[in-house]
C-alpha cells in the first residue's frame, strides 16, 4: 500500500479505549510491507459471520466498513473495505507455519491464493528459468494452469463422446455375425477409459502391526539411523555450496525443510498424546 502522511496514534492503552481495532490501526501505522500484519490483525479483531446465500459472509463487509471508518478517523487515510477484506482473506489462506514465503511478494500470494499453488508456482519459476517470482509471472502461471485445465476438460469430453459413440455402434452390430467387431469395439472403449477417463487408484496405506516385533523395531531404528546419516551428509554438502544456490533454489529448499519440520512435529505430538502403551524403540 502507498505511504501516506498518517495522523499520530495515541498510546496503546488509550487506543484500546478509543477503538475495537487497535491491532489493525497499529499495523497500518507501520506503513512498510504491512499487508500480512494487517490481515493477521483483522483475523483477530473481526469476524466473517455465518455463511449465507451464495456462500456470502453475512456481516463481514459491514464490519470492515466500520474498520475503514476507524482508520479514517484515527489515521486520516482511506482504505476501502474491499481492500481490507483482501488483506484478511490472503492472511487466512496462508495462516499455517511455513505457508508464507518471505522471499516472495505478498501480491504473488494474493494472486495464487493457496499454499499448494504457491509451491507449484515456485517449481514452475525454476523450471522455466524465470528471474524472479513476481506477480506478473504468477498471472502467467495461473493463465497456463487455466489453459491446461481447459485442455484436460476438453480431452475428457472428447473421450466421453467417443465412448458413447462406440457404445451406440455396438448396439447396431450383430453379436453373432459381427462378434469380432463387437469385441474390438469393446476393447477400444476399455482402452479409452483406461488411458483418459480413469483415475489412478489410491495406493492403500501401509498398516503397522498392533504388536511390533523385534524385527520391526530394528527396522525403525535402521530407518532413523540412515535418515540421520543422510541429514549429516546433506548439511555437509549445503555448508560447502550454499552460496551457489539461486534465490529460488533457496526458497524451494526452505519450504521443503519447513514441511519436513511440520512432519517431525506431528510425530512428536502423536507420541506425546497417544494413549496406547509406549513402544520401546531401543534394544533391551
NORCOR-V39812 format. One record per backbone hydrogen bond with DSSP energy under -1.0 kcal/mol. NH is the residue of the N-H (numbers start at 1). CO is the residue of the C=O. If there is no record, write none. Layout:
BEGIN
nh/co
NH/CO
NH/CO
END
This chain:
BEGIN
nh/co
7/75
15/11
16/12
17/13
18/14
19/15
25/21
26/22
27/23
28/24
29/25
30/27
31/28
32/30
38/34
39/35
40/36
41/37
42/38
43/39
44/40
45/41
46/42
52/56
55/52
56/53
58/50
58/56
60/57
63/59
64/60
65/61
66/62
67/63
68/64
69/65
70/66
71/67
72/68
73/69
74/70
75/71
84/80
85/81
86/82
87/83
88/84
89/85
90/86
91/87
92/88
93/89
94/90
99/96
104/101
109/105
110/106
111/107
112/108
113/109
118/114
119/115
120/116
121/117
122/118
123/119
124/120
125/121
126/122
127/123
128/124
129/126
130/125
134/132
138/134
139/135
140/136
141/137
142/138
143/139
144/140
145/141
146/142
147/143
148/144
149/145
150/146
151/147
152/148
153/149
154/150
155/151
156/152
157/153
158/154
159/155
160/156
161/157
162/158
163/159
164/160
165/161
166/162
167/163
168/164
169/165
170/166
171/167
173/170
178/174
182/178
183/179
184/180
185/181
186/182
187/183
188/184
189/185
190/186
191/187
192/188
193/189
194/190
195/191
196/192
197/192
198/193
217/213
218/214
219/215
220/216
221/217
222/218
223/219
224/220
225/221
226/222
227/223
228/224
229/225
230/226
231/227
232/228
233/229
234/230
235/231
236/232
237/233
238/234
239/235
240/236
241/237
242/238
244/241
245/242
250/246
251/247
252/248
253/249
254/250
255/251
256/252
257/253
258/254
259/255
260/256
261/257
262/258
263/259
264/260
265/261
266/262
267/263
268/264
269/265
270/266
271/267
272/268
273/269
274/270
END
